[in-house]
Amino acid sequence: MLKILKYLKKQEWVYVVFSVAFIAVQVWLDLKLPDYMSDITTLIQTEGSTMREILVQGGYMLLCALGSMATSIVVGFFAAKVAAGLARRLRGMVYDKTLSFSMEEINSFSSASLITRTTNDIVQIQMIIAMGLQVMVKGPILAVWAIVKIAGKSWQWTTATGVAVIILIAVFGIIIGLAMPKFKRIQSLTDNVNRVSREQLIGLRVVRAYNAEEYQEDKFEVANEELTRTNRFAFTVMAIMVPSITLIQSGLSLAVYWLGAHMIEAAAFEDKVQLFSNMVVFSAYAIQVIMAFMLMAMIFIMLPRANVSALRIMEVLDKKNHITDGKRKEGAAGEKGTIEFKDVSFRYPDAAENMIEHISFTARKGETVAIIGSTGSGKSTLVNLIPRFYDATEGQVLVDGVDVREYNQKALRDKIGYVSQKAILFSGTVSTNVAYGDMGESMTGDQVRRGVRIAQAEEFVQKMDGTYDAHIAQGGSNVSGGQKQRLSIARAIARNPEIYIFDDSFSALDYKTDRILRNALKKEIKDATMLIVAQRIGTIKDADRIIVLDDGKVAGMGTHEELLKNCRTYQEIAYSQLSKEELANA
């Protein structure tokens, strides 16, 4: 938890100092009240005292109470400002850190867990900071100051208060010891509930298509019940704290008055009034001591969960990025648009074997290189090494004659128009999605329209309500799979990069649209280098070079005609899709 505090700004530390100062004033005012109570008690029992003198002391008490309220409001303002500022900063830092992660780091956290850490965990931190400044700082100051003020009143009363404090600390220790492990468990179970909920919402169509609502409900119920059971135990344990404090407080008051009664009975007559006054004051101070521990108890209720949240946030912020920025922003002279793999092998983290092995090839400016192979042969893995979603385990991947590890990541990715295997659209409009590659900063409407036209999306976009300003729902749920793919392709084209990577990006298109789109690409972006991952022979047969992968290794490389003659793996793929006559006429 203390590590989180290092992210406070200098100005916020000033607010903290002001808060502590105002808390000290508040405690002083609170502890002045028993003194005025003592004076009033003495005046009531003293002959010759006037009502005016009593009202004056009462007026001082009222001023102390109002002053305490005012300082409490000021402290609350500063605490809220510090807590909200820190929470905002932490959310931004966790979000930015997540965006900087490579796929390796992303996969070490689940999406549900990262969402929980960015929201729920940071709320826990915000609450503990806001409450801590008002309560955690005040509690110890109040307890120590009150104990100092009562220490000289009577050793009997002081001993009774000390015993009460020891019992309180023991109760706190037992309760926190039981609750802390459960609070750690609660956060991971919250991740699990979020994961199940997110999974069900994303796969809603499949769930309904297979009448699996009851199965999903059962999965959610199991996760929900486990979270509920753990929450119930943790908060039941913590709920014991307040009744325990109340019992100890009542017991201490009883002990003070019981001891006071015996002391007054045994005292001389002239000392009885003073002793009674001292008993009233001591009782008030003793209650303040217990109140101080009650305040700290509130924090102890929140602290275990906040501590777990802080650890989870720091786990994200302290996560080491395996892919780090280089310094290069430009490639080698005369190598623009060139992609070269030099004896590249790659193994996923914690995997036993390489996913791809000893891959070597070169794609030059204006060339179209296709990659085909069976499912799981490493096609997507291969192209994901170019924008550095992962780094090669062995060998080198060069773009424009420079190892991709030497590039600044932003500069490298500015060279690439990437279309993922799963078409991704964002909530917004057609225009904002197509212009996404330039973040809408300088891309013109003509560039957007050009991308849509080449991607063969113009026809359906014109039919949408609002055309280019038509609404796109989150994830593109209001357009078809083929439309999503074409808009994703339009996004890459509108960026006008020197390298295009199409990762099985034509799979949802019909054969006619596929052919027209490829012809448009060949005509309109002929100076760019294209890497196409595909499953269909028809999509790649016109490529300048086709790389055939089999179990992560190159099984063949050449043109469509060459591979039909020389590569058995390619022949098997081709004949599984087209007849010999169709291939001969292709």
Long-range contacts (C-beta under 8 A, 24 or more apart in sequence): 1-128, 1-303, 1-306, 1-307, 1-310, 3-310, 3-314, 4-86, 4-90, 4-125, 4-310, 4-313, 4-314, 7-86, 7-89, 7-90, 7-93, 8-82, 8-86, 9-85, 9-89, 12-81, 12-82, 12-85, 12-86, 15-78, 15-81, 15-82, 16-78, 16-82, 16-133, 18-74, 18-78, 19-74, 19-75, 19-78, 19-79, 19-82, 19-133, 19-134, 19-137, 20-137, 22-71, 22-74, 22-75, 22-78, 23-71, 23-75, 23-133, 23-134, 23-137, 23-138, 23-141, 24-141, 25-67, 25-71, 26-67, 26-68, 26-71, 26-72, 26-75, 26-138, 27-138, 27-141, 27-142, 27-145, 28-145, 29-64, 29-65, 29-67, 29-68, 29-71, 30-64, 30-68, 30-142, 30-288, 31-142, 31-145, 31-146, 31-149, 31-285, 31-288, 32-60, 32-64, 33-61, 33-64, 33-65, 33-284, 34-280, 34-281, 34-284, 34-285, 34-288, 35-281, 36-60, 36-61, 36-64, 37-61, 37-280, 37-281, 37-284, 38-277, 38-278, 38-280, 38-281, 41-276, 41-277, 41-280, 42-273, 42-274, 42-277, 45-273, 45-276, 45-277, 46-273, 72-134, 75-133, 75-134, 76-134, 78-133, 79-129, 79-130, 79-131, 79-132, 79-133, 79-134, 80-130, 82-129, 82-130, 82-133, 83-126, 83-127, 83-129, 83-130, 83-133, 84-126, 84-130, 86-125, 86-126, 86-129, 87-122, 87-123, 87-125, 87-126, 87-129, 90-122, 90-125, 90-313, 91-118, 91-122, 93-317, 94-118, 94-122, 94-313, 94-316, 94-317, 97-316, 97-317, 97-319, 98-316, 100-321, 101-319, 101-321, 102-321, 102-322, 102-323, 102-388, 102-389, 102-390, 102-391, 103-384, 103-389, 103-390, 104-322, 104-323, 104-348, 104-349, 104-390, 105-319, 105-321, 105-322, 107-349, 108-319, 108-349, 109-316, 110-191, 110-195, 111-195, 111-198, 112-191, 112-192, 112-194, 112-195, 112-198, 113-191, 113-194, 113-195, 113-312, 114-316, 115-194, 115-198, 116-187, 116-190, 116-191, 116-194, 117-309, 117-312, 117-313, 117-316, 120-187, 120-190, 120-309, 121-187, 121-309, 121-310, 121-312, 121-313, 122-309, 122-313, 124-302, 124-305, 124-306, 124-309, 125-306, 125-309, 125-310, 125-313, 127-302, 127-306, 128-299, 128-302, 128-303, 128-306, 131-298, 131-299, 131-302, 132-299, 135-295, 135-296, 135-298, 135-299, 136-295, 136-296, 136-299, 138-292, 138-295, 139-292, 139-293, 139-295, 139-296, 139-299, 140-292, 140-296, 142-288, 142-289, 142-291, 142-292, 142-295, 143-289, 143-292, 143-293, 143-296, 146-285, 146-286, 146-288, 146-289, 146-292, 147-289, 149-285, 150-281, 150-282, 150-285, 150-286, 150-289, 153-278, 153-281, 153-282, 153-285, 154-259, 154-263, 154-278, 154-282, 156-259, 156-263, 157-256, 157-259, 157-260, 157-279, 157-282, 157-286, 160-252, 160-255, 160-256, 160-259, 160-286, 161-252, 161-286, 161-289, 164-248, 164-249, 164-251, 164-252, 164-255, 164-286, 164-289, 164-290, 165-289, 165-293, 167-248, 168-244, 168-245, 168-248, 168-290, 168-293, 171-240, 171-241, 171-244, 171-245, 171-248, 172-241, 172-296, 172-297, 172-300, 175-237, 175-238, 175-240, 175-241, 175-300, 176-300, 176-303, 176-304, 178-237, 179-234, 179-237, 179-238, 179-304, 180-304, 180-307, 182-230, 182-233, 182-234, 182-237, 183-234, 183-304, 183-305, 183-307, 183-308, 184-304, 184-308, 185-230, 186-227, 186-230, 186-231, 186-234, 186-305, 186-308, 187-305, 187-308, 187-309, 187-312, 189-223, 189-226, 189-227, 189-230, 190-227, 192-223, 192-226, 192-227, 193-220, 193-223, 193-224, 193-227, 196-220, 196-223, 202-475, 238-301, 241-297, 241-300, 241-301, 242-294, 242-297, 245-290, 245-293, 245-294, 245-297, 248-290, 249-287, 249-290, 249-291, 249-294, 252-286, 252-287, 252-290, 253-283, 253-286, 253-287, 256-282, 256-283, 256-286, 257-283, 322-391, 323-388, 323-390, 323-391, 323-409, 325-407, 325-408, 325-409, 326-405, 326-406, 326-407, 326-408, 327-406, 327-408, 328-402, 328-406, 328-407, 328-408, 328-411, 329-407, 329-408, 329-411, 330-400, 330-411, 331-399, 331-400, 331-401, 331-402, 331-415, 332-400, 332-401, 332-402, 334-401, 335-400, 335-401, 335-402, 336-365, 336-400, 336-498, 337-364, 337-365, 337-366, 337-400, 337-498, 337-499, 337-527, 337-528, 337-529, 338-362, 338-363, 338-364, 338-365, 338-398, 338-399, 338-400, 338-401, 338-529, 339-363, 339-369, 339-386, 339-397, 339-398, 339-399, 339-499, 339-529, 339-531, 340-396, 340-397, 340-398, 340-401, 341-382, 341-385, 341-395, 341-396, 341-397, 341-398, 342-395, 342-396, 342-397, 342-398, 343-394, 343-395, 343-396, 344-382, 344-385, 344-392, 344-394, 344-395, 344-396, 344-397, 345-392, 345-393, 345-394, 345-395, 346-378, 346-381, 346-382, 346-385, 346-390, 346-392, 346-393, 346-394, 347-393, 348-390, 354-393, 354-552, 355-381, 355-552, 356-381, 356-382, 356-549, 356-552, 356-553, 357-552, 357-553, 358-395, 358-553, 358-554, 359-395, 359-553, 359-554, 360-395, 360-554, 361-545, 361-547, 361-554, 361-557, 363-529, 363-531, 363-545, 364-529, 365-498, 365-527, 365-528, 365-529, 366-526, 366-527, 366-528, 366-529, 367-529, 367-530, 367-544, 367-545, 368-522, 368-529, 368-530, 368-532, 368-542, 368-543, 368-544, 368-545, 369-529, 369-530, 369-531, 369-532, 369-543, 369-544, 369-545, 369-546, 369-547, 370-531, 370-532, 370-533, 370-534, 370-539, 370-540, 370-543, 370-545, 370-546, 370-547, 371-531, 371-532, 371-533, 371-534, 371-546, 371-547, 371-549, 372-533, 372-534, 372-535, 372-537, 372-540, 372-546, 372-547, 372-548, 372-549, 372-570, 372-573, 373-548, 373-549, 373-550, 373-555, 373-569, 373-573, 374-550, 374-573, 377-549, 377-550, 377-551, 377-552, 378-549, 378-551, 378-552, 379-503, 379-504, 379-533, 379-549, 380-421, 380-503, 380-504, 380-533, 382-533, 382-549, 383-501, 383-503, 383-531, 383-533, 384-503, 386-416, 386-499, 386-501, 386-531, 387-412, 387-413, 387-416, 387-418, 387-501, 388-412, 388-413, 399-499, 400-498, 414-497, 415-497, 415-498, 415-499, 416-497, 416-499, 416-500, 416-501, 417-491, 417-492, 417-493, 417-495, 417-496, 417-497, 417-499, 417-500, 417-501, 417-528, 418-492, 418-501, 418-503, 419-485, 419-488, 419-489, 419-491, 419-492, 419-500, 419-501, 419-502, 419-503, 419-505, 420-488, 420-503, 420-505, 421-503, 421-504, 421-505, 421-533, 423-476, 423-481, 423-484, 423-485, 423-487, 423-488, 423-505, 423-508, 424-475, 424-476, 424-484, 424-488, 425-472, 425-475, 425-476, 425-479, 425-484, 425-487, 425-488, 426-472, 426-474, 427-472, 427-473, 427-474, 428-471, 428-472, 429-466, 429-468, 429-469, 429-470, 429-471, 429-472, 430-461, 430-464, 430-467, 430-468, 430-469, 430-470, 430-472, 430-487, 431-468, 431-469, 432-472, 433-472, 433-476, 433-487, 433-491, 434-487, 434-490, 434-491, 434-494, 435-491, 435-494, 436-491, 437-491, 437-492, 437-494, 437-495, 438-494, 438-495, 443-494, 443-495, 447-494, 447-496, 448-490, 448-494, 450-493, 450-494, 450-524, 451-489, 451-490, 451-491, 451-492, 451-493, 451-494, 451-495, 452-487, 452-490, 452-494, 453-520, 454-490, 454-493, 454-517, 454-520, 454-521, 454-524, 454-525, 455-486, 455-487, 455-489, 455-490, 455-493, 455-517, 455-520, 456-486, 456-513, 456-516, 456-517, 456-520, 457-483, 457-486, 457-487, 457-489, 457-490, 460-486, 480-508, 481-508, 482-508, 482-509, 482-510, 482-513, 484-508, 485-509, 486-513, 486-517, 489-517, 493-521, 493-524, 493-525, 497-528, 498-528, 498-529, 499-528, 499-529, 499-530, 499-531, 500-525, 500-528, 500-529, 500-530, 500-531, 501-531, 501-533, 502-530, 502-531, 502-532, 502-533, 502-534, 503-533, 504-533, 504-534, 504-535, 505-532, 505-533, 506-532, 506-534, 506-536, 506-539, 507-534, 507-535, 507-536, 511-538, 514-538, 514-539, 518-542, 536-577, 537-573, 537-574, 537-577, 537-578, 537-583, 537-586, 538-577, 538-578, 538-586, 541-586, 546-570, 548-573, 560-586
